[in-house]
Amino acid sequence: MKDIQFNLQKWQTGEYDVFTRDGKEVTKLTRFETARSAFRLAGVVEEIILKWMENGCCYQNSINPKGNDLFLRPKVKTRWYNVFEGNDGVHFINVNAFNTKEEAIKVGMGLPNPTYIKTIPVTNERE
């Protein structure tokens, strides 16, 4: 998936992982709302604590100019879909998505008609 420039509001949704411009994972990213500093974000990159402004620009740019600026990557989500066989023998995928395979199978196998075939995963990951 393509990374996007850091956006504080998008990050706060919890739907994104955070990486540096040069692809290093940022862990333990924390916002210090009441800090008297332009650099209110802090996190860990390769066991080093770095600081960023709320727009994702890194304080330690002299170490790695712009390479440590923040970017967002949508978290990979997997949804589960049931495959059925209709009365005419044609296979089709039901439009109902499930968060777990177990939940999808339980619903799929609980339907008398059409005939449940299997459950398949679909992710939002793209190359």
QUIUR-V824676 format. One record per run of one state. SS is the DSSP state (helix for helix, strand for strand, loop for the rest). FROM is the first residue (numbers start at 1). LEN is the number of residues. If there is no record, write none. Layout:
# QUIUR-V824676
ss=<SS | SS>
from=<FROM | FROM>
len=<LEN | LEN>
This chain:
# QUIUR-V824676
ss=<loop | strand | loop | helix | loop | strand | loop | strand | loop | strand | loop | strand | loop | strand | loop | strand | loop | strand | loop | strand | loop | strand | loop | strand | loop | helix | loop | strand | loop>
from=<1 | 4 | 6 | 8 | 13 | 16 | 21 | 25 | 26 | 27 | 32 | 41 | 46 | 48 | 53 | 58 | 59 | 70 | 75 | 78 | 86 | 91 | 94 | 98 | 99 | 101 | 110 | 115 | 124>
len=<3 | 2 | 2 | 5 | 3 | 5 | 4 | 1 | 1 | 5 | 9 | 5 | 2 | 5 | 5 | 1 | 11 | 5 | 3 | 8 | 5 | 3 | 4 | 1 | 2 | 9 | 5 | 9 | 4>
